[in-house]
Amino acid sequence: MKKITTFCLIALFASSFAVAQKKKVAVVTFYANKMVEFNELGAGFDFLLQDILQLRDDPNFNLTPILNTYHDNFFNDYSKEFPFELLPESEVLNNADYQNFTPKFDVKNYDAANYLMHGNYKYIYEGFMGQANEVAMAKMFADKADGVMFVYVNFAFEKGFGIGSTMTIKMRATTRVALYNKTGEKVFAFYENERSKKTGVMVGGVPVVKPEKILPMCESALQELMGDLRKRIAKIVKKSDVKL
């Protein structure tokens, strides 16, 4: 009995130690880009910019439900494949320093309308011209987290089938997930994307850029992307040397 009790105590201690040692990561931004890209359609489509801006500003182009779905899946499902835990969002979003933080490359006076934030997340640019935001976020949460994560999704037109004025178009959803350690150094960053099953049409060679046409394509593309994203993340993380 004494041996069994001793073994149980050792097992309990080892289990508690393993749990205590598990790393934590703070997600510091989570958003969707409302500016649908059209570069993949090829040259000669610059005239679409005005239509894209009108789409962005149209209240009927409401990406909130699909962004919410992606967010919930990310935290409740996909995150299980990471070899670390995600810090409760309340500890990030209710942090006074976070709320008052002004990112480098802040967009509120320029193109803030381009980005749909999930909940009370701030738009924080990552991976561009140095690592000022990455380092600032890492330092901000260094007492609670071993790293910080940036997540976003964007959408882009792609050519479908047909030629000339009878061509169809598809939507591609792309997500980027980037992790930085306590010093603001990149641990990993990856893109995953998928095309929509739903298609749109071109009238006279021009895509129909209307919310009722584009929104279902965005939803379809993101659904396709989320379909096996957990498996993709598992493979990526397994290949990555995740050091926090």
BELBEL-V440856 format. One record per residue. PSI is psi in degrees with one decimal (999 if undefined). OMEGA is omega in radians with two decimals (none if undefined). Layout:
# BELBEL-V440856
PSI:OMEGA, PSI:OMEGA
This chain:
# BELBEL-V440856
-41.3:-3.14, -40.8:3.12, -41.6:-3.13, -43.8:3.14, -43.4:3.13, -42.6:3.12, -42.4:-3.13, -39.9:3.13, -41.2:3.12, -44.0:-3.14, -41.3:3.14, -41.3:3.13, -44.0:-3.14, -40.6:3.14, -43.8:3.13, -38.7:3.14, -40.7:-3.13, -41.7:3.13, -41.5:-3.11, -28.8:-3.08, -7.9:-3.09, 130.7:-3.10, 158.4:3.11, 145.6:-3.12, 137.2:3.12, 122.7:3.01, 121.1:-3.01, -9.1:3.01, 143.7:-3.12, 109.9:-3.02, 169.9:3.04, 141.2:3.06, 122.1:-3.09, -9.4:3.12, 101.2:-3.14, 124.6:-3.12, 152.1:-3.13, 15.0:-3.13, -33.4:-3.08, -11.6:3.09, -15.2:3.11, -177.3:-3.12, 154.6:3.06, 8.8:-3.13, 19.4:3.14, -26.8:-3.12, -15.1:-3.12, -16.4:-3.05, -42.9:-3.12, -40.7:3.11, -38.4:3.14, -39.9:3.10, -40.0:3.11, -38.7:3.10, -46.6:3.14, -40.9:-3.04, -4.3:-3.12, 120.9:-3.14, -20.3:3.11, -14.7:3.06, 74.8:-2.99, 101.0:-3.14, -2.6:-3.05, -47.7:-3.12, -41.5:-3.10, -30.6:3.05, -39.8:3.10, -41.6:3.14, -44.4:3.12, -44.4:3.13, -48.7:-3.10, -41.1:3.10, -39.2:-3.11, -47.6:-3.07, -36.7:-3.03, -20.3:-3.05, -64.8:-3.04, -34.3:-3.08, -19.9:-3.13, -17.4:-3.14, -11.5:3.12, 144.4:3.12, 32.8:3.12, 168.3:3.12, 150.4:3.03, 132.0:3.11, 139.9:3.08, 135.6:-3.07, -31.8:-3.13, -32.0:-3.13, -17.8:3.07, -55.1:-3.00, -25.9:3.13, 2.1:3.13, 123.2:-3.08, -39.1:3.13, -37.7:3.11, -46.0:-3.13, -34.1:-3.08, 0.3:-3.07, 133.3:3.04, 109.5:-3.08, 152.7:2.94, 143.1:-3.01, 35.8:3.10, 139.6:-3.02, 2.4:-3.00, -26.1:3.13, 3.3:-3.08, -87.4:-3.03, 41.8:3.13, -28.8:-3.13, -15.0:-3.13, -20.8:-2.94, 131.3:3.07, 111.4:-3.13, 147.4:3.00, 124.4:3.11, -129.5:-3.08, 20.6:3.06, 151.7:3.04, 150.9:3.00, 116.9:-3.13, 112.8:-3.11, 142.0:-3.10, 145.1:3.01, 33.6:-3.09, 124.4:3.05, 66.8:3.14, -173.0:-3.08, 40.3:-3.10, -47.4:-3.12, -38.4:-3.13, -45.1:3.14, -43.3:-3.13, -43.9:3.13, -41.3:3.14, -43.8:3.13, -38.3:-3.10, -38.6:-3.06, 17.8:-3.08, -27.3:-3.13, -13.0:-3.10, -27.0:-3.01, 153.0:3.12, -4.2:3.13, 170.9:3.13, 147.2:-3.06, 140.6:3.12, 130.4:-3.09, 132.2:3.02, 166.6:3.10, 142.4:3.04, 171.1:-3.05, 147.5:-3.11, 139.8:3.03, 146.3:2.98, 151.7:3.10, 140.9:3.10, -117.2:-3.11, 160.3:3.10, -178.7:3.13, 153.1:3.06, -134.3:-3.03, -10.7:-3.12, 10.8:-3.09, 146.0:3.02, 165.9:3.07, 153.9:3.07, 170.3:3.09, 140.6:3.04, 127.5:3.06, 132.7:-3.14, 132.5:3.05, 145.6:3.02, 133.4:3.08, 121.0:-3.09, 134.8:-3.12, 133.9:3.10, 146.5:-3.11, -169.3:-3.05, -23.7:-3.13, 1.7:3.14, 13.5:3.10, 141.8:-3.10, 130.1:3.05, -49.4:2.99, 159.9:3.04, 135.1:3.14, 155.2:3.03, 141.8:2.97, 140.9:-3.10, 162.4:3.12, 150.5:-3.13, 153.4:3.11, 151.8:2.97, -33.4:3.12, 145.9:-3.12, 161.4:3.02, -178.5:-3.10, 160.6:2.99, 134.7:3.08, 114.1:-3.07, 30.5:3.14, 6.1:-3.11, 126.6:3.12, 143.7:3.06, 106.5:-3.07, 78.3:3.12, 143.2:-3.10, -41.8:-3.09, -17.9:3.10, -39.0:-3.01, -39.5:-3.09, -45.6:3.09, -32.2:3.11, -40.2:3.09, -44.5:3.13, -43.5:3.13, -43.3:-3.13, -42.6:-3.12, -35.1:3.07, -42.4:3.11, -40.4:3.14, -42.1:-3.10, -16.3:-3.04, -47.5:3.14, 29.8:-3.09, -33.9:3.13, -42.2:3.13, -39.0:3.14, -42.7:3.12, -41.6:3.13, -43.0:-3.13, -42.2:-3.12, -46.5:-3.13, -37.7:-3.13, -35.5:-3.13, -21.5:-3.08, 149.7:3.07, 85.9:-3.02, 104.5:-3.14, 118.3:3.12, 999:none
